[in-house]
Amino acid sequence: MDNGTEANPLHETIATALSELGKPGLPCRRISFLLHNGYGVGRRFLFDGMQAVWLLTDNVIRSTTRMVGC
């Protein structure tokens, strides 16, 4: 990267998953922190027509085209 920082492995994993779903290069429109009872439980990444959710407890990324409550 040209700014001297390392690439974020989480973002790379999401980009790879989106490419495998046939949606390469979608720009991330918003990142939200997910809280439950005041504790961070994950992050939600919103793209055009898709979302990816990273759950800390499971250390998994789930993606969907169904946008609920956005």
C-alpha positions as a Python dict, from the first residue, in 0.01 Angstrom:
ca = {
    (1, 'M'): (0, 0, 0),
    (2, 'D'): (128, 345, -77),
    (3, 'N'): (56, 502, 263),
    (4, 'G'): (304, 277, 442),
    (5, 'T'): (46, 80, 642),
    (6, 'E'): (-24, -290, 624),
    (7, 'A'): (-344, -414, 464),
    (8, 'N'): (-622, -504, 706),
    (9, 'P'): (-665, -885, 703),
    (10, 'L'): (-1036, -855, 789),
    (11, 'H'): (-1099, -627, 492),
    (12, 'E'): (-900, -860, 266),
    (13, 'T'): (-1107, -1158, 384),
    (14, 'I'): (-1432, -972, 314),
    (15, 'A'): (-1309, -862, -30),
    (16, 'T'): (-1216, -1223, -113),
    (17, 'A'): (-1556, -1350, 3),
    (18, 'L'): (-1738, -1087, -205),
    (19, 'S'): (-1530, -1181, -510),
    (20, 'E'): (-1624, -1546, -461),
    (21, 'L'): (-1991, -1439, -454),
    (22, 'G'): (-1943, -1262, -788),
    (23, 'K'): (-1931, -911, -641),
    (24, 'P'): (-1567, -803, -672),
    (25, 'G'): (-1465, -446, -602),
    (26, 'L'): (-1777, -328, -418),
    (27, 'P'): (-1697, -13, -220),
    (28, 'C'): (-1771, -31, 153),
    (29, 'R'): (-2029, 240, 227),
    (30, 'R'): (-2044, 212, 605),
    (31, 'I'): (-1886, 21, 893),
    (32, 'S'): (-2080, -18, 1217),
    (33, 'F'): (-1973, -163, 1549),
    (34, 'L'): (-2220, -415, 1687),
    (35, 'L'): (-2292, -391, 2058),
    (36, 'H'): (-2481, -621, 2294),
    (37, 'N'): (-2533, -518, 2658),
    (38, 'G'): (-2261, -256, 2614),
    (39, 'Y'): (-2000, -498, 2483),
    (40, 'G'): (-1858, -510, 2132),
    (41, 'V'): (-1967, -829, 1957),
    (42, 'G'): (-1871, -759, 1597),
    (43, 'R'): (-1873, -524, 1300),
    (44, 'R'): (-2111, -478, 1008),
    (45, 'F'): (-1983, -371, 668),
    (46, 'L'): (-2241, -228, 425),
    (47, 'F'): (-2189, -242, 50),
    (48, 'D'): (-2419, -165, -242),
    (49, 'G'): (-2685, -434, -207),
    (50, 'M'): (-2487, -652, 34),
    (51, 'Q'): (-2368, -662, 390),
    (52, 'A'): (-2101, -859, 570),
    (53, 'V'): (-2109, -919, 946),
    (54, 'W'): (-1803, -1022, 1145),
    (55, 'L'): (-1889, -1187, 1476),
    (56, 'L'): (-1614, -1169, 1736),
    (57, 'T'): (-1738, -1466, 1939),
    (58, 'D'): (-1738, -1700, 1640),
    (59, 'N'): (-1456, -1525, 1448),
    (60, 'V'): (-1657, -1572, 1128),
    (61, 'I'): (-1779, -1345, 853),
    (62, 'R'): (-2131, -1388, 722),
    (63, 'S'): (-2262, -1211, 414),
    (64, 'T'): (-2607, -1158, 278),
    (65, 'T'): (-2790, -965, 11),
    (66, 'R'): (-3092, -928, 239),
    (67, 'M'): (-3075, -583, 394),
    (68, 'V'): (-3286, -572, 710),
    (69, 'G'): (-3331, -253, 907),
    (70, 'C'): (-3089, -42, 704),
}
